[in-house]
């Protein structure tokens, strides 16, 4: 199957995103924005939230519209025949296209979404195993269990409050960025006041000293005035940086200001302060556990470590049995052109797996979450060409803030084999997802 259109209702606004049958590159979107779009796409296929609608097409050619109106009955409509076929996609847990295809949401996110961590070659995997095998295994798996426990608690808390795990993470990010902004604002006001008093006083004393004793005596006071001005500018820059980070976090959930966020709670997903505090606490606990994991293992993904636990333990046992002189040194991770073929193999292997992921062999699109951002720029065009060719038989949606990918997509879009969507920077945050003309759309 493939996505044709995503429609999101947010209050009085409606945002629509048309998706190319083959390859769509959504450029200029940060981490939280990518997380949000991926969540809406996968959530729209599962027990998604109200206000998110999808148009999809099956491998057999049937086209369906999944409607989830706020306050209304969720349903699926056969677009070609204009008939309600909701019963065909309803499970014991309600309308859920994914479960009808034999897939749960967590598996779907893991299988459909390709991240930089997933794009690992054989040499990288061997490096991961070797590095984790050298760690204290009791400590390693204790921290891993803590991360998974916090992750499950976060998911349960989000479900209890009628939200999603990604929403909790986004809310926590907004609160953190807002606290940093307020702190920077207070510091800027305090320093600006002190620098004004110090600068003005130093300048006046300097002028008086120059008039009475000569310019040489005024230099220290002028230097103090300059230092006060520099300090004021430095704290102002900190304030602007904190403001920018808060705006990015707010934009990721589709609101323009912290006040709007507080009023709407992201379309009413959090209805009271108690639920909000629960979400914030669960998200903070998960953040702390992930920080502990990163300090211990570096950039090795927790999901990958858990999936390859057996190999890591076997390597750790081998190292324990070997003498110190027999232990091979941990070789540096190769990042050369020799990896190009291996990277291509990883991409094709993931695409092949998605071709028959659903029940009955139904295919699913691949959602690429900026997977090539750390790849050698000289290698990217080759891998992007590979994705474009593969998309002839399977849809690919590439979400990125990588300028290399955006530049490539702008040129290739002229061939008609892909579409590029670039939210205009000058538009308000709520209009970041442009509505484009679609020849066969269903009104919502």
N, C-alpha and C positions, 0 to 999 in steps of 0.2 A: 504494500500500500504506500501511498505518498500523501503528504499534506498539500492542500491547495490554498487554504486561507486560514489565518488566525484572526479572530475578532475579540477584542477585550472591551467590555463596558466598565467605565470608571466614573461613577456619578452621572453627570449629564453628558460626559464625553464618550465617544466611541472611537477606538483605534483599530485599524484594519491593516493586516500585513499579508500581501499576496506572495505566494511562494512559487518559484519556477519549478516546472515538472522535473528538471534535472538538477541543476546546482544553483543555490541561492547563497550569496555572500552578504552577510549583515555586518557591515564594517563600522568602526568607530564606537564600539560598545565595550564598556569596562566589565570587570569580573562579575559584579553584582547584577548588572543588566543582563549579562549572558546567563547567569544562574536563573534569573527571573523568567526569561524567554523560554529556556529549556524546561523549566518547571511548568509553565503554562502549556507548552506543547505536549509534554508527556501527561500532565494532569488532565488536559482536555480529552485524552484517550481513556483515562481511568476515571475514578470517582472524583472528577474535578469540581472546582468551586463554581458557584453561580456567577454569571456575567462573562464567562469565557466560552466562546463558540468556535467550532472547527468545521472546515470543509475538507473532506478527505476522499480519496479514490482507491479502490481495491485493485489488486493485480488483475482481476478479471474485468475491470473497467467500470464497475458500479461506482457511482458518486453519491456520497452521503454528507448531510449537514447535521452536526451534533449541536443541538441548542440547549443551553443551560440558562434560561432567563431567571433573573432574580425574583423570587417569590412565585415562580411558576413551575410547571412540570417539566423536567428534563426529558428530552426526546431526541430520536434520530429520524431523519427524513430522507427518503430516497429521492435525490434531486431530479433524476430523469423522469420518474413516474409520479413525483409529488405525492408520495404516500408515506404514512407513518410506519416505520419498521422498528420502533423502539423495542418491542418484545424480542426481536432477534438478537439484540445486544444487551439484554438485561440478565443479570445473574442474581443469586440470592442476596447479594449486597447492593443491588440497584444497577443503574445504567453504568456499564463498564466495558468499553470496547476491548481493552487490554486483556481482562480476565476472560472475555469471550474468546480471545485468541490464545488463551492458555498461558498468559504472562502476568506476573504481578508488577506493580509500579517500581519497586526497588530493582528487580531484575531488568526491567525495561530501561531504567536510567543507567544502570551499569553497562548494559549491552549496547544501547543506542548512542550513548554519549562517549565521544573520543576526546580525551584530554591529553596535554603534554605528557603526563605520567603514564598514560596507556601506550604512547608511541615509543615503546622501548624495544631495542634490538636485542638479539641474543647476547651480545657482549655486555650490554647494559644490565640484562637480567642476571647474568653471571656475576657481574660486579655487585648488584644488589644482594644476591645470596651470600657472596663472600663477605661483604661488609657487615651484614646482619649476623652472620654466623660467628663473627669475632666478638660480638657483644655478650654481656652477661645474659644468658638465655632466660633465667628466672625474672630478671628485671625487664627484659624486652617484652615478654609475653604478659607480664603484670601490667605494664603501661598500655599494651595493646588491648587487653581486656578492659582496662579503665576507659579507654577511648570509645570502644564499642558500647560499653555500658552507658556512657554519657550520651552517645549518639542515639541509642534506643530510648533513653529517658527524654531526650529532646523531641524525638518523633512522637512519643506517647503524649507529652505535654502539648505539643502542637495539635495533635488530634483532639485532645480534650477541649481545647479552646477553639476548635473549628477552623484551624489553620493548617499550614504546611511547615515542614522542617525548614525549608529555605526561607519562609517568611520570618521565622524566629531568628535566623541568622541575620537577615536583613534588618529586622527591628533592632537587634543588639548592635549592629554596625551603626545604625542611625543614632542610637542613644550615645554610643561611644564617641562618634564624631561630633555630636552636639555638645557633649561635655567638654571635649577638647576645644571646640570653638568658643564656648562660654569662658573657659579658663584663659584662652588666648585673648579674648576680648577684655577681660578684667585686667590682665597683665598689661595689655596695650594702653588701656585708660590710665592705669597707675603710672606707667613709665612715661606716657605722653605728658601727664601733669608734672611729674618730677623733672622731665627733660625741659619742659617749658620754663619752669621756675629756675632750674639750673642754667639753662642757656641764656635766658633773658638777664638773670643776675650777673652771670659771667661776662656777657657782652657789655653791660653797663659799667661794671667794675673795670673791664679792660679798656673801655673808652676813657674813663676817668684816669686810669693809670697811665695811659698813653699821653693824655693831656698834661699830667702833672710831672711824670718822670721819664717819659719817652716811650717809643714803640716797643722796645725790648721788654719792658715791664708788663706790657699788655699781652704778650705772646702766650703765657701760661693760661690766662683767662680765656683767650680766644680758642686755644686748644680744648679747654674744658667745654666750651660752648659747642664746638664741632663734635666732640665725643658724645655729648648729650643728644645732638641731632642724629648722629649715626645710630645710637641706641634706640631712639624713637623709630627710625626707619626700619631697623631690624625687627622690632616687635610688631610693627605694622605688617611686615612681610609674613611673619608667623601667623598673624591673624588672618591674612588673605589666604594662606595655605590651608589653615583650618577651615575657613569658609568654603574653599573649593572642595575639600574632602567631604564636608557635610553635604554640599550640593550634589556631589557624585552619588553618595549613599541614598539621598532622597530621590534623585532621578531614577535610580535603579528600581524603585517601587512605584514610580509614576506620579510623584507629587513635587510641587515646586518649592515648598517651604516647610520648615519644621512645624509651624502653626497648622498648616494644612494636614500634615501627618498626624498631629495630635488630635485634630478634629475628626478626621475620617478613619484613623487607625487602619490605613490601607484597605479601603472599601469595607470597613466594619468587621475585619477579621478578628480584631480583639475588642471585645465589647466592654470590659471593665478593668479597673486598676489591678484587681487581684489576678486576673488572667494575664495581664501585661507583666506583672512582677514574676509570675511563674515562668513565662516565656523568657524574660530577661535572665533570670537565674539559671534556667536550664541551658540557655545559649552560652552564658558566661562559663558555666562548668564545662561545657563541651569545648569552648575556646581554650580554657586552661589545660584540659587534657591533651588537646592537639598541640599546644605549645610545648608541653612536656615530651610528647612524642617526637617533635621536630628537634628539640635539644638533644635527645638521645640518639636518633637515627639519621637526622638530616632531612634530605628531600625524598626519602623512600616513602611511597604512598602506603597508608595503613591498610587499605583494601588489598593491595598487591601482597603485602607481607602476610596477611591472614590467609590469602589464597595459596601462597607458597610456603606455608608453615612447615610442611613435611620436608621439603628440600633444604630449608634453612636449618632445621634441627639435624638432618643427616650430615650436612656440611659441618655444623658445630661439633657433632660427635667425631667426625673424621679428624678435625683439628685437635680435639682433646687427645685422641689416640696417637697422633703424630708427635714426634719430638720437636723441640723448639727449632732445631736446625732444619727440620724437614718442612716447616711451614713456609709456603711460598709467600712472597710479599704481595700486598694488595696493589695490583697494577693500576695505573691511571686509566680512567674511562676513555676509550678512543672516541674522538669526534671528528673523523675525517671523511673524505669522499667514499671511503670503503663502506661506510654505513648506508650509502644511498640505496643500494639494492635491498638491504635488510629492512630499511624504513618502508620502502615500496611494498615489500612482502607483508609487513605488519598491516599496512593500510588495506591491501587486497584481502588478507586473511579476515580482517574485521568485517569488511563489506560482504565477503562470501558467507560469513556466519549469519549476517542479518538477512540474507536472501531467503532463508527458510526458517526464520526465528519463530514465526507464529504457527499456531495449529493449522495443519493442512498445508504447510509450506508457504504460508503468506510472508512476504518480505516486509521489512520496515526500513524507514529512512535512517541515515547516519547523521547524528548531530555532532559537528566538530566544534569543540570548545577551545579555539585558538591553539590547536595541537602543534602547529608548526612554528610557534613563536620563538622557540629556542634553537631552531634548526639553522644551519649555515645558510645565509641568504642566497648563496649560489646554488644550493640544492633545492630551495623552495619551489622555483618554477617547474622543475621536473616532477615533483610530487603533486603540485597543484594541477598540472596537465594530466597526471594519472587519475586524480580525483574527477576531473572534468570528463575524461573518457569513460570512466567507470559509471558516472552518473547517467549515462545513456540507458542503463538498465536498472539503476537504483538511485533514488533521490538522495542528495547530500545537501545539508544546510550547514553552512560554515559561519560561525559567529566569531568575530575577531576585533581586536584593536591594533593589530599588526599593520603598519603602513605598507610593508612589502606585499602582503596579501591584497590589500585594498588597491594598490597600484596595478597589480597583475589583473585583478578582476575588472577594473575600469576598462582596460584594453580588450579583454576577452569578451566582455558583455556585448561589444559591438557585433560579435558573431551570432548572437542570439542563443548560444548554448548555455548561457547562465544569466542571472540577474544579480545586480548589486543594489543593496539598500543602504543608504548612508544618512542617518538622522542628522539634520542640519543643526550645526552648533548654535546658530543664532536663534533658533526657535525655543519657546518655553519647554520645560521638561515634559509637560503633559502631552506635547505634540511630537515627541521624539520618534514615535512610530508612525510614519506617514501613511496615509490612505491612498493607495494607487488604484488606477482603473482596472477592473477585472471584468472580462467579457461575459462570464456566466456566474454571477454571484446571487446569493439568496439574501434578501433583506432580513435584518434581525431587529 
